[in-house]
Amino acid sequence: MNTVKVLAPAKLNLALDVVGLLPNGYHDLDMIMQTVDLYETIILRKSQELTLTLPGSRVPAGENNTATKAALAFFHYTGLLAGVNMEIRKTVPVRAGMAGGSADAAGVLVGLNALYDARLSMSELCALGAGIGADVPFALMGGTCRVRGVGDLIKALPPMPDCWLVVVMPSFGISTPEAFARYDQLGSTIHPDCEAQERAIRAGDLGGICAAFGNALEECSGAVETPHIRQLLDEAGALASSMTGSGAAVFGIFDQEEKAASARAALKLEYRQVYLVRPCKGGARVLPPLYRGKGKR
């Protein structure tokens, strides 16, 4: 096998709370996270060099890119004297709070594990991922999870009930460090009940999940368009709406596909990047050979 193709899903935060500070100075988080079927596509080819291309994307392809960091970490850990040609076709908005960079890193780790038949366990991949970014271990596991600490404490939950989500990317992205810095200065009145949301997920109660929506970073994110987008989503019939991660993307949850599709059409009148997605059950995954041919996904 000389080439693998990987799909790596974006994530949304159904709830995000800041519950304190850890001894290392990082924020102690409590979150419910969900992968959705908006994918980064990662193609890896065996090589003696390590290269990265991102066709059509403005994301830098240098040594600070998460995909490059993931490849270097993989080869260092395994001791393989090899390389890889990485091509990433980005779909997830940048600086959106949807973990596109983490998805890229997870996809590279999963893909290299298959490409070189390294047989690393999920625990080993997650340990490598944690050294690259806080969301990478979740991007590897995917599905519906309760995530705590700095993203290192992950508990898998049952899948979400059937629903549709409309995701809107505002005109400007948000810097994660800046969002947390503003949180430290301003604080927040929003503290979602992650325990109640976990119970609702286990019960398959979509209404209960929506009742516990919330993001402690929303008020201090600096994303000035968030209230307007949430109002549009709510008026279009969303059961609940919220910002994801540290911003800037905003999403609403719907119990009917028709309502979600109508909401997407309405939001597209104002915003260029609007997506209709559904929850998905896994993280980054290698596609079987049948789907790697020309023109197939």
Secondary structure by P-SEA (a helix, b strand, c coil): ccbbbbbbbbbbbcbbbbccccccccccccbbbbbccbbbbbbbbbccbbbbbbcccccccccccaaaaaaaaaaaaaccccccbbbbbcccccccccaaaaaaaaaaaaaaaaaacccccaaaaaaaaaacccaaaaaaacccccccccccbbbbccccccbbbbbbbccbbbbaaaaaaaaaaccccccccaaaaaaaaaaccaaaaaaaccccccccccccaaaaaaaaaaaaccccccccccccccccccccaaaaaaaaaaaaacccbbbbbbbbcccbbbbcccccccccc
